[in-house]
Amino acid sequence: MNIAIIGSGHIGGTLGKIWAAQGHLVTFGSRDPQSERMRTLLESIGPNAAAASVKEAAAFGNIVVLAVPGTEIERVLEEAGDLKRKIVVNATILFDGRSADAEVRRIANGARVVRAFHTSMWEALANPLFGVANATLFMSGEDEEAKQIVLRLGEEAGFDMVDVGGPEAMAEIEKALFSFWTALSPQFGRDYAIRVLRREESQPS
Ligand SMILES: NC(=O)c1ccc[n+]([C@@H]2O[C@H](COP(=O)([O-])OP(=O)(O)OC[C@H]3O[C@@H](n4cnc5c(N)ncnc54)[C@H](OP(=O)(O)O)[C@@H]3O)[C@@H](O)[C@H]2O)c1
């Protein structure tokens, strides 16, 4: 697939590396596509990745992943231009009480918004396997077909994807995860993850 990733930091750079290695074509939409930092990132990924302006990257991607600070959502979506019918995957978080999910759904008019890749720390994104179990990532959205495509991208990248339903369900998950992280991080640092165990996959066949 052609994947645009807006933001080339911990989350964007990590996802870009994984998907390019899977054979997808990744273009980072960046404030400075020619920067030394970007050159180093692209060299570490190889020929399946490139960098461009936010507008050019968004035009390239069938899927446009948002991995910028939450405060930049409005600016990058404006710069991205027409996203109608594109799958916009929102990994951003806002820390000011507003919902980043609601913001993106409000601004990215006509896009097929999927909320995903924001429910673990980037360290677990970079390496989702913990012993024999892979990390669970929660996702949500209102477009079932778009969610299936994002779910497959997540599974290809090694995650246990759990579709929780729509935005209201995700808001509950986000609240719960925030409490988990606040309580657990003093003990476990950043490189830990949550895994949902389902009875049906634990049954002997
Ligand atoms: N880090 C985590 O563990 C984690 C976990 C869950 C969710 N998130 C969320 O995911 C999003 C990205 O997080 P991250 O950790 O990848 O952040 P990061 O490492 O700081 O990277 C953010 C990227 O966004 C771009 N950007 C655009 N405008 C920016 C601005 N004004 N200031 C800084 N960067 C700007 C930059 O790429 P260019 O220079 O190429 O434009 C930058 O590399 C955030 O909304 C964060 O809350 C992060």
The ligand as an SDF file (V2000), in Angstrom:
LIG
                    3D

 48 52  0  0  0  0  0  0  0  0999 V2000
    5.8160    8.3480   22.0670 N   0  0  0  0  0  0  0  0  0  0  0  0
    4.8690    7.5170   22.4790 C   0  0  0  0  0  0  0  0  0  0  0  0
    5.1590    6.5260   23.1660 O   0  0  0  0  0  0  0  0  0  0  0  0
    3.4150    7.7750   22.1080 C   0  0  0  0  0  0  0  0  0  0  0  0
    2.4610    6.8130   22.4450 C   0  0  0  0  0  0  0  0  0  0  0  0
    1.1300    6.9950   22.0580 C   0  0  0  0  0  0  0  0  0  0  0  0
    0.7710    8.1310   21.3470 C   0  0  0  0  0  0  0  0  0  0  0  0
    1.7180    9.0860   21.0660 N   0  0  0  0  0  0  0  0  0  0  0  0
    1.2780   10.2750   20.3310 C   0  0  0  0  0  0  0  0  0  0  0  0
    1.7660   10.1660   19.0020 O   0  0  0  0  0  0  0  0  0  0  0  0
    2.0890   11.4590   18.5000 C   0  0  0  0  0  0  0  0  0  0  0  0
    3.5580   11.4560   18.0700 C   0  0  0  0  0  0  0  0  0  0  0  0
    4.3500   11.1510   19.1980 O   0  0  0  0  0  0  0  0  0  0  0  0
    5.9130   10.9110   19.0570 P   0  0  0  0  0  0  0  0  0  0  0  0
    6.3730   10.3490   20.3400 O   0  0  0  0  0  0  0  0  0  0  0  0
    6.2000   10.2160   17.7910 O   0  0  0  0  0  0  0  0  0  0  0  0
    6.4290   12.4260   18.9550 O   0  0  0  0  0  0  0  0  0  0  0  0
    7.8470   12.9170   18.4230 P   0  0  0  0  0  0  0  0  0  0  0  0
    8.8530   11.8500   18.5590 O   0  0  0  0  0  0  0  0  0  0  0  0
    8.0890   14.2360   19.0610 O   0  0  0  0  0  0  0  0  0  0  0  0
    7.5730   13.1360   16.8650 O   0  0  0  0  0  0  0  0  0  0  0  0
    6.5750   14.0080   16.3990 C   0  0  0  0  0  0  0  0  0  0  0  0
    6.8640   14.3480   14.9590 C   0  0  0  0  0  0  0  0  0  0  0  0
    5.8470   15.2480   14.5280 O   0  0  0  0  0  0  0  0  0  0  0  0
    6.3990   16.2020   13.6130 C   0  0  0  0  0  0  0  0  0  0  0  0
    5.9970   17.5490   14.0380 N   0  0  0  0  0  0  0  0  0  0  0  0
    5.1910   18.3830   13.3520 C   0  0  0  0  0  0  0  0  0  0  0  0
    5.0050   19.5370   13.9890 N   0  0  0  0  0  0  0  0  0  0  0  0
    5.7200   19.4520   15.1420 C   0  0  0  0  0  0  0  0  0  0  0  0
    5.9380   20.3350   16.2250 C   0  0  0  0  0  0  0  0  0  0  0  0
    5.3810   21.5530   16.2820 N   0  0  0  0  0  0  0  0  0  0  0  0
    6.7330   19.9190   17.2270 N   0  0  0  0  0  0  0  0  0  0  0  0
    7.3180   18.6940   17.2030 C   0  0  0  0  0  0  0  0  0  0  0  0
    7.1410   17.8010   16.1830 N   0  0  0  0  0  0  0  0  0  0  0  0
    6.3440   18.1830   15.1680 C   0  0  0  0  0  0  0  0  0  0  0  0
    7.9100   16.0080   13.6240 C   0  0  0  0  0  0  0  0  0  0  0  0
    8.2660   15.4050   12.3770 O   0  0  0  0  0  0  0  0  0  0  0  0
    8.9080   16.3380   11.2410 P   0  0  0  0  0  0  0  0  0  0  0  0
   10.0610   17.0380   11.8900 O   0  0  0  0  0  0  0  0  0  0  0  0
    9.3190   15.3590   10.1860 O   0  0  0  0  0  0  0  0  0  0  0  0
    7.8170   17.2820   10.8050 O   0  0  0  0  0  0  0  0  0  0  0  0
    8.1850   15.0490   14.7610 C   0  0  0  0  0  0  0  0  0  0  0  0
    9.2010   14.1370   14.4740 O   0  0  0  0  0  0  0  0  0  0  0  0
    1.8040   12.4490   19.6300 C   0  0  0  0  0  0  0  0  0  0  0  0
    0.5080   12.9800   19.4470 O   0  0  0  0  0  0  0  0  0  0  0  0
    1.8570   11.5720   20.8780 C   0  0  0  0  0  0  0  0  0  0  0  0
    1.0890   12.0810   21.9410 O   0  0  0  0  0  0  0  0  0  0  0  0
    3.0330    8.9190   21.4180 C   0  0  0  0  0  0  0  0  0  0  0  0
  1  2  1  0
  2  3  2  0
  2  4  1  0
  4  5  1  0
  4 48  2  0
  5  6  2  0
  6  7  1  0
  7  8  2  0
  8  9  1  0
  8 48  1  0
  9 10  1  0
  9 46  1  0
 10 11  1  0
 11 12  1  0
 11 44  1  0
 12 13  1  0
 13 14  1  0
 14 15  2  0
 14 16  1  0
 14 17  1  0
 17 18  1  0
 18 19  2  0
 18 20  1  0
 18 21  1  0
 21 22  1  0
 22 23  1  0
 23 24  1  0
 23 42  1  0
 24 25  1  0
 25 26  1  0
 25 36  1  0
 26 27  1  0
 26 35  1  0
 27 28  2  0
 28 29  1  0
 29 30  1  0
 29 35  2  0
 30 31  1  0
 30 32  2  0
 32 33  1  0
 33 34  2  0
 34 35  1  0
 36 37  1  0
 36 42  1  0
 37 38  1  0
 38 39  2  0
 38 40  1  0
 38 41  1  0
 42 43  1  0
 44 45  1  0
 44 46  1  0
 46 47  1  0
M  CHG  2   8   1  16  -1
M  END
$$$$
